[in-house]
Amino acid sequence: MTDPHDDLADRVAATRAQLFDTLDAIEDKLNVPKQIGIAASKVKRGIDEKPVPYLAGLAARGSGGRGYRRDGAPTAVDRPSAVHRVRGGHNPGNR
């Protein structure tokens, strides 16, 4: 016959182990340097396996694609107010 205290102790030990694993996973997610290392490893692996998409993305970004011009000003695509006016989007001032 099993002792009810032994069953309780086993359940408590299992719950503690599960809690430890959960807290460990949360700590890993909040560890920014570790997450950066994981992301860098994924990029390196991706470049080794399929370099063309990565190189194309870098070339587009480096050639003044979407984002900021060389003088630091945002491109028209990155200014939502300008895009809305051009495309006829909702503008509360044009009622």
C-alpha positions in Angstrom: 0.0 0.0 0.0 1.3 3.4 -0.9 1.6 6.2 1.5 -0.4 9.3 0.6 2.5 11.5 1.7 4.7 9.8 -0.8 2.2 10.5 -3.6 2.0 14.1 -2.5 5.8 14.4 -2.3 6.1 13.0 -5.8 3.5 15.5 -7.2 5.3 18.4 -5.4 8.6 17.3 -6.9 7.1 17.0 -10.4 5.5 20.5 -10.1 8.7 22.0 -8.9 10.6 20.5 -11.8 8.0 21.8 -14.2 8.1 25.3 -12.6 11.9 25.3 -12.8 11.8 24.4 -16.5 9.2 27.2 -17.1 11.2 29.8 -15.3 14.3 28.7 -17.1 12.5 29.1 -20.5 11.3 32.6 -19.5 14.8 33.6 -18.4 16.2 32.5 -21.8 13.5 34.5 -23.6 14.3 37.6 -21.6 18.1 37.2 -22.0 18.7 39.7 -24.9 22.4 38.8 -25.5 21.4 35.1 -25.7 18.5 35.9 -28.1 20.9 38.0 -30.3 23.3 35.1 -30.4 20.5 32.7 -31.4 19.3 35.1 -34.2 22.9 35.6 -35.4 23.4 31.8 -35.6 20.2 31.5 -37.6 21.3 34.2 -40.1 24.8 32.6 -40.4 23.2 29.2 -41.1 20.8 30.8 -43.6 23.6 32.6 -45.4 25.6 29.3 -45.6 22.5 27.4 -47.0 20.9 30.0 -49.3 23.1 33.1 -49.6 21.2 34.8 -52.5 18.2 36.1 -50.5 20.4 37.5 -47.8 22.8 39.1 -50.2 19.8 40.6 -52.2 18.4 42.0 -49.0 21.6 43.6 -48.0 22.2 45.0 -51.5 18.6 46.5 -51.6 19.0 48.0 -48.1 22.5 49.3 -48.9 21.5 50.9 -52.2 19.0 53.3 -50.7 16.0 51.0 -51.0 13.0 51.5 -48.7 14.0 53.3 -45.5 16.2 56.4 -45.4 18.0 58.3 -48.1 21.7 58.8 -47.9 21.1 62.3 -46.5 19.1 60.8 -43.6 15.6 61.9 -44.7 12.9 59.3 -44.9 11.8 58.1 -48.3 8.2 58.8 -49.4 7.2 55.3 -48.7 8.1 55.7 -45.0 6.0 58.8 -44.5 2.5 57.6 -43.8 0.9 61.0 -44.1 2.3 61.5 -47.6 1.2 58.0 -48.6 -2.3 58.6 -47.4 -2.6 61.9 -49.3 -1.3 60.4 -52.5 -3.4 57.3 -52.3 -6.5 59.1 -51.2 -6.6 57.5 -47.8 -8.6 58.7 -44.9 -7.5 62.2 -43.8 -9.7 63.9 -41.1 -8.8 67.3 -42.5 -10.4 66.6 -45.9 -14.0 66.2 -45.0 
